[in-house]
Amino acid sequence: MKNSTLCKSVLALAAITFVFAFSSCGDKNADRFKEAAMELGNTHLTLDWEYDYWPDGGIRNIGGHLASLISLEELQSMLPCQLYLSGPHHNNEWNLYSDDFGHYNPKAIEYLANLAQKVVSDKKFVAASKPLVDKYLYRQMLCMMVIHDLMYDDMITDKDYRDYLFGQSIDNYGYSEELYYYLNNVQIPEIDNDDSYVYWGFNYEFYYWWARRWRDGTIDQFYQGLSTIFKAYHPEYVYETEKYYNMYEGEWFEGDEGWWYDGDTGETVYTCDLDDDDPIADADRIKEKDAVEIIRNAVKNLDKTELVLGNEFDYWPECGIRVTGGHLFSLVSLYSLNRMLPCDLYVSGPHHYNRWELEDDDDFGHYNPEAVTYLGNLAKKVVADKKFVESTRPLVDEYLKRQMFIMRGLYDGMNDPKICSDKQAVLKDILFRNGNIYLDWGECPSCELLGELDLEDGSYVYGNTGEMFLYWWARRNEDGTMEQFHDILETIYNAYYPEE
């Protein structure tokens, strides 16, 4: 079986079910799968071009390892019926690069779920394999259990809303803004603090897997098999809404003027006496000299930031552009930034003078070219002080350099005809996808550019969120401020790293 054709469709849940179900068959299949289950510590990744998180990865990474134990051809030979009813997988090989996904045969999954019930009734086998299961599969199975149980919890979602969210996930290849607050309200105390980031790193992947099973009609059969296996190893698991879903009542964020997370609306709002849409009065504007000092003080405090975005996983400083902005604006708020400018920061879009609307699917903030030009002049004055630059370089190295390096590399790559033959095609493509490229990796203009560039520094910021940096550039191309923002980037980067 060719490694390049392995598919994410046969992943953790299916593979877990397969491994344990067949141990009960009472024939050579039972011995084969029991042997496979006991070899969880000796797998290898069968996916090409994939970073190996094992055993801390999501469904895709786990499935890529479990597939080294049992091939698709061997698996199919053990089933009494076809594993798939439709989809891109053929000739005993999985197709990784298709827009479609494998639609499982409900009869095949029901057969596996029933076999799972028999195998875990063998208490000696459960006891013998539990250390391996806990080390390599527990966190992923727990995430899958919790997400499924929440989706079928009437206190959280009714059928119409559940069907809508599943449909959005399918239509957007796993990602949609509607899922953002839902998935970030999920809390899993058993693993939230184990530094593996299994849930926070792969929650969309877990959810998308369940959505595909909802679409192909096997979600009940797969849940039967998963819950049977999981509760055999962890009978203490009891789903409780309050334990696994964060009902925010509000949380303070320290900031320039102070921020409040509103649990009713799912928004982080700035706390002051102004209404969101009150323009900045001329008397409240900050003079240029004072603005330069405010920015310098902010840079000096890069190690004292907080995330001002509610319901966002915080992986600062090894983070993408969204979390980076969420930290920087704890030092200089949106309202303070507006006060520094002689004009409005945005000419159109969903944002306010005092608050962002970050979850608008249909629009984004269009920056005012005049405002960006003014910010560029402020940046030049800020870094004109060489002693300031030298004293703050360690902070910039730790908290901002990798993000600036990625932004700079993407811009240069787009403008290099040897790397990018059609810059506008790339920008239009990533804009159309709202930054979501992973399903068609290698088969779209933006995918090809991202794959051509080597901007990884060992932190995997580029690998994990490079497409969102490119999406930011596409929006700046759309609102006409791309070159001005690039000038600001070059001003700052060259001041700190003149040799590069």
Protein Blocks (a to p, Z undefined) as FASTA:
>chain_A
ZZklpcfklcfklmmmmmmmmmmnopaklmmmmmmmmmmmmcccfbehiacfbfkbcfkl
mmmmmmmmpcfklmmmmpcbdfbfbdjbeghiacfkbfbdcdddfklmmmmmmmmmmmmm
mmmlmmmmmmmmmmmmmmmmmmmmmmmmmmmmmklpcfklmmmmmmmmmmnoopafklmm
mmmmpccfklmmnonommmmmmmmmmmmmmmmmmnopmmmmmmmmmmmmmmmmmmbccdf
klmpccdfbdcdddfkopaddfknopacdddfbdfklccdfklpccfklmmmmmmmmmmm
mmmcccfbghiacfbfbbcfklmmmmmmmmmcfklmmmmpcbdfbfgdjbdfkbccfkbf
kbccdddfklmmmmmmmmmmmmmpmmlmmmmmmmmmmmmmmmmmmmmmmmmmmmmmklmm
blmlmmmmmmmnnopaklmgoiafklmmmmmpccbghlommmmmmmmmmmmmmmmmmnop
mmmmmmmmmmmmmmmmmmZZ
